[in-house]
Amino acid sequence: METSPTRDLPKEFFSDLERKFFWWEPVGPQPRSDIRILAQAMSMAGFEEVRRLEQMVGYDRLAETMLQAQPGWIDERSWEFWRGRLMHATGRRIPDAAPVRSFDAGSV
């Protein structure tokens, strides 16, 4: 399987993912980034969609999405699922837990 992180994907693919996995409008004038769309799909995909993501996107780009994800983009359960699959497929080190927001108690 091709796993190149630089593989270009059709815009229709991202449009399909965005329509399926986002039911709210983007905040502000900027469109959602491809990485944000992938992270949301990774968090919500059923198994058939998981296989489609792996085939269309490739393991390396999915792993890179995890490494660049912002807090809250991928839920804990999905993080653990993808972490196991992608570490096995790529040999890359992916953190044990998804990124979380931190707050300074003194400023809240």
C-alpha positions as CSV (number, residue, x, y, z in Angstrom):
1,M,0.0,0.0,0.0
2,E,1.2,3.5,-0.8
3,T,1.8,5.4,2.4
4,S,3.3,8.7,1.1
5,P,2.3,11.6,3.3
6,T,2.6,13.9,0.3
7,R,0.0,12.1,-1.8
8,D,-2.5,14.5,-3.2
9,L,-6.1,13.6,-2.5
10,P,-9.0,14.8,-4.5
11,K,-10.9,17.8,-3.1
12,E,-14.1,15.8,-3.5
13,F,-12.8,13.3,-1.0
14,F,-12.3,16.0,1.7
15,S,-15.7,17.6,0.7
16,D,-17.4,14.2,1.2
17,L,-15.7,13.7,4.6
18,E,-16.6,17.2,5.7
19,R,-20.2,16.8,4.7
20,K,-20.4,13.5,6.6
21,F,-18.6,14.3,9.8
22,F,-19.3,18.1,10.4
23,W,-22.8,19.2,11.1
24,W,-21.9,22.7,12.1
25,E,-20.6,25.7,10.1
26,P,-16.9,26.6,10.3
27,V,-16.0,29.3,12.8
28,G,-14.9,32.4,11.0
29,P,-14.3,33.0,7.3
30,Q,-11.6,30.3,6.8
31,P,-12.5,26.9,5.5
32,R,-11.6,23.8,7.6
33,S,-8.1,22.5,7.0
34,D,-7.6,19.0,5.5
35,I,-5.9,17.9,8.7
36,R,-8.9,19.0,10.7
37,I,-11.3,17.1,8.4
38,L,-9.1,14.0,8.6
39,A,-8.9,14.2,12.4
40,Q,-12.7,14.4,12.7
41,A,-13.2,11.5,10.3
42,M,-10.7,9.4,12.2
43,S,-12.6,10.2,15.4
44,M,-16.0,9.3,14.0
45,A,-15.4,6.7,11.2
46,G,-17.0,3.3,11.3
47,F,-14.8,0.3,10.2
48,E,-15.6,0.5,6.5
49,E,-14.7,4.2,6.6
50,V,-11.5,3.4,8.5
51,R,-10.5,1.1,5.7
52,R,-11.4,3.7,3.1
53,L,-9.3,6.3,5.0
54,E,-6.3,3.9,5.1
55,Q,-6.6,3.2,1.4
56,M,-7.2,6.8,0.2
57,V,-5.0,8.7,2.6
58,G,-2.2,6.2,3.6
59,Y,-0.9,5.2,6.9
60,D,1.9,7.8,7.1
61,R,-0.5,10.7,6.5
62,L,-2.9,9.4,9.1
63,A,-0.1,9.1,11.6
64,E,1.0,12.6,10.8
65,T,-2.6,13.8,11.3
66,M,-2.5,12.3,14.8
67,L,0.8,14.0,15.6
68,Q,-0.5,17.4,14.5
69,A,-4.0,17.1,16.0
70,Q,-5.1,19.8,18.4
71,P,-6.8,19.0,21.7
72,G,-10.3,17.7,21.3
73,W,-9.9,16.7,17.6
74,I,-9.6,13.0,18.2
75,D,-11.4,11.4,21.2
76,E,-9.6,9.0,23.5
77,R,-11.1,5.8,22.2
78,S,-10.4,6.6,18.6
79,W,-6.8,7.8,19.6
80,E,-6.1,4.4,21.1
81,F,-7.6,2.5,18.1
82,W,-5.6,4.5,15.5
83,R,-2.5,4.6,17.6
84,G,-2.3,0.8,17.6
85,R,-3.0,0.5,13.9
86,L,-0.7,3.2,12.8
87,M,2.2,2.4,15.0
88,H,2.0,-1.2,13.7
89,A,1.7,-0.1,10.1
90,T,4.3,2.6,10.1
91,G,6.7,1.9,13.0
92,R,6.3,5.5,14.1
93,R,6.0,6.5,17.7
94,I,2.7,8.0,18.5
95,P,2.0,9.4,22.1
96,D,0.0,7.2,24.5
97,A,-2.7,9.8,24.9
98,A,-4.4,12.4,22.7
99,P,-3.4,16.0,23.3
100,V,-5.5,17.8,26.0
101,R,-6.2,21.4,26.8
102,S,-4.5,22.7,29.9
103,F,-5.5,25.6,31.9
104,D,-3.5,27.6,34.4
105,A,-5.7,27.5,37.6
106,G,-4.4,30.9,38.5
107,S,-5.8,32.5,35.4
108,V,-9.2,30.9,35.4
